[in-house]
Amino acid sequence: MRTFGWAELWFITEAAKWTISLSLIAFVGGAIVGLLVALARTSDNKWARIVATVFTQIFQGTPLLLQLFLVFFGAPILGIELNPWVAAAVALMLNSGAFLGEIWRGCIQAIPRGQWEAADALNLSYYWRMRSVVLPQAMKIAVAPTVGYLVQIVKGTSLAAIIGFTEVTRAGQIINNATFQPLLVFSVVGAIYFVLCWPLSLWATRLERRQALAAAR
């Protein structure tokens, strides 16, 4: 057994770069998936709406931990070998895509019907209606909840420790197994997550207030 010191603190702190990297990959990939889901959920195509709805319900209705297990342990059964990094990224992207898609669907549908009717009156196709009329307005509404959900993505990366991905939580587990000082070790882990998430929470709150003031004018 060794004592918790600067080397152990640095090991946990350095693992934060992997937490940040995984969060960014999950957010960017999830944003792409989420946009496709949101557009499908609001499209005129019945089958696109059905497929997007089923996808959303599956990933919102099952635990992220289970999704990590299915991707990591299920891929080899299909003949695809995935390391913990790739498995965690895929699971988090799909999970984030389902939630972001639902957030953005609500933002798209929040656009006043008059805007949709005006686009129809101009005989715009679905593509141009979305690109030129609906999405630019929906994006303004979506900024605050999207930033708020980014906090959930950061915290969700902690579950990747269960499949062996070494981020902050996994680094804490490793150090705790060596020092047997769980209160100190996981207090440090919690502090790191707080430092990562708190500024995002403040930013989301500020954006919501600004949005509310703009809507009140």
N, C-alpha and C positions, 0 to 999 in steps of 0.2 A: 504494500500500500504506500502511495506517495502523497505528499501534501499539495493542495491546490495552490499554485503560484502563478507567476507571470507567464510562464511557458504554457500552462493550461488555459489561462485566460486568453492568450494570443491564439491558441488553437481554435477555441470556440469563436472568437471574434473574426478570425480569418475565414471561418466557414460561412460567415454572413454573405460573402461574395457569391457563394453558390446558391444561397437562398434568394438573393437579388437576381442572379442570372436566371434561375428557374422561374421566378415570378415574372420577369420580363418576357421570357419565351412563352409562358402560359398566357400572359395577357395579349401579346401580339398574335399568337396562333388562335387564342380564344376570340379575339376581336374579328379575325377573318371568318371563323366558323359562325360567330354570333351574328355578323352582318348577313351572311347567307341565310341563317335561320330566320332572322327578323324579316328579311325580304320575302322569304318563302311563306312565312306566317301571314304576311299582308298581301300576298299576290292574288291574282285572279284565278290561278291554277289550283284546282281542287286537290290534285295529288301532291303538289308541292306543299300545300298547307298540311295535308295529312302526315306526310313524311316528317316535316319539321316539327309537328306537334308530338308525334311519337318519340322522336329523338329527344325533344325537350323533356317530356314526361319521364323517359327512362333515366336520363342523367340528373334530373332534379329529384326524382323519386327514389334514388338509390344512394347509399353513402359513398363519399369520395374514396374512403378507405377500401371499400369493396371494388370500386372501379380500378384502383391502383393494383389490387390483387389480380383482377381479371386480365388486365393488360400485361402485367409482368409475368404471371404464371400461365396465362392462357395463350400468349403469343407463341411460345415454344411448341405447344401442342399443334399449332397450325404451321409449324416449320419455320417460324420467325424468331430468331434469337435477339432479345433486347436487353441491353444493360440497364441498370437502375436509372441512369440519367435519361435515356430515351423513353423508357417506360413511364417515368414520372412526368416528363414533358407531354407525352401523348395523352395520358389520363387527365392531367390538369388542363390541357388545351380543350379537350372535349367537354369536360365539366364546366369550364369557364365559358365556352361557347354557348352552352345551353342557357346559362344564367344571363350572360350578356345579351343573347338573342332575345330573351324574354323582356329584359329591361328596355332594349331598343325597340322591340315591337310596341311596347306601351308608349314610347316616345313618338313613334311614327303615327300611331293611332290617336295621339293627343293633338295632332295638327288639326285645326278646325276644318270641318267638312267643306266649308266654302272654298278653301284652297284646293281641295281635291276636285270640286265641281268646276272651278275656274280652269284647272289643268285639262279636265275633260272637255270643257267648252272650246279650248284651244286645239282640241283633237291631238293631244300629246300621247305618245305611246307610253306604256308602263315604265320603260327605261328612262325616257326623258322627263316624265312626270316625277319620278323619284329623284333623279339627278338634279333637276333644275328647280323643283318646287318643294317637295316634301322633305328630302334628306337634309338640305341646308338648314331648314328650320328645326327639324328633329334633333340635329347634332347639338344645337344650342341647349335644348332641354336635357339631352343625354349626358352632358359633361359631368355634372355633379354626381348623379347616381353611378356613373362609370368609375369615377375616382373613388367613390365610396366602396364600390365592389372590389377595387384593386386591393384594398386592405384585406378583404376576405381571401384573395388569392395568395397574398404574402403569408397569412396565417395558415392557409391550406397546405403550403409547401412543407409544413412540419410533419404531415402524414407520410411524406416520401421517405422518412427515416425507417418506416416499417419494411420497406423493400431494399434497404441498405444504401440509399442515397445519402451521402454525407453532407448535410446542410447543418444549420445551427442546432436543431434538436438532436440529430444523430451525433454531432460532435459533443454535445452535452452528455449524451448517454455513454459515449466512449470515455470521457473524462471522469464521469461518475463511477464507472466500473473500475477505474484505476485509483480513485481517491476516496470513494465511499463517503462523499460529502454532498448528498443530494440537495439539501437546502441551499447551500452556497452555489453549487453548480447550476441548478435550474433557476435560481434567482438571477444569475448572470444571463442565462438563456432568455428568460422573460424580459429582462431589461433590454436586450438586443432587439427583440421583437417590438417592444414598446418604442424604441428609438426609430425603427423602420416604419411603424404603422401610425404613430401619433401625428407626424407632419401631414400624412395623407388624410387622416381624419379631419384635421384642422382645415386643410385645403378644401375638402368636400363640404364641410360646414359653411365655409366662407362663400363657396360657389352657390350653395343653396340659398343663403341669405341674399346674395347679389341677384340671383334669379327671382326670388320672391319680391324684392324691391322693384325690379324691372317690370314684373307682371302687375304690380300695384299701380304703376304710373299710367 
